[in-house]
């Protein structure tokens, strides 16, 4: 009999909480549920003297309350530190560089920021008509860099990407990403560290070719069905003109990249000739890199 009375009393508590929830919703008083639960809690501590029963009753009160309470709307996601950065922040580049996972990735980031005059914008880097994201999760993978949301750039160090197993693993990864609609460009760490202009030239070339293929596919997809005896000369001519224009831009980018590379090499050589200690440090870094 005592057990039945206890169970019945707990049911009364639960029903009262449900009623408070329903009437609170009807009269736009969602806090009624809280006050009823608080009242039952005070009653429990004031009139219930058996410790097990106190615990049981508190579990019923607040368990039912948590179950029937109005579900709060999802709280707006708090912006991360990167999302709050602006070009006016003096240390924005340092924070973006801290995300990079290797010196080679950091060198590539610096080269991209310089080449495209990138600035922070809600967690991304934007500039020169280009959008750059860093360490982007896609499925089970984490991409080193992502350009324009679809061009994946992986910076590969010899230590982690030169073995047969690593090559096979990277190929499988690239196949999965390609199946998801991504274009993948792999750049060696040595290139980003010692010839960043060449790395930028590769990005420009790959991006231009990728955009050209997208534009060509879009042009062909939007073309109207051909009528009988009608030849697609106009479409072919438009595609040819577009490809010629892209090739011309690629040639100009390549020429500019070569010039910048020559100028950078010349300045580096002048600095090394003027500072013997710097030359020794440079030669040591190159020797250590060749060993790896």
Secondary structure, DSSP 8 states (H G I E B T S, - for coil): -HHHHHHHHHHHHHHHHHHHHHHHHHTT-THHHHHHHHHHHHHHHHH---HHHHHHHHHHHHHHHHHHS-----------TTTT--TT-TTHHHHHHHH-SSHHHHHHHHHHHHHHT-EEETTEEEETTEEEEEEEEETTEEEEEEETTTEEEEEE-HHHH-SHHHHHHHHHHHHHHHHTT-EEEEEEHHHHHH-HHHHHHHHHHHHHHHHHHHHHHHHHHHS----TT--THHHHHHHHHHHHHHHHHHHHHHHHHHHHHHHHHHHHHHHHHH-HHHHHHHHHHHHHHHH-
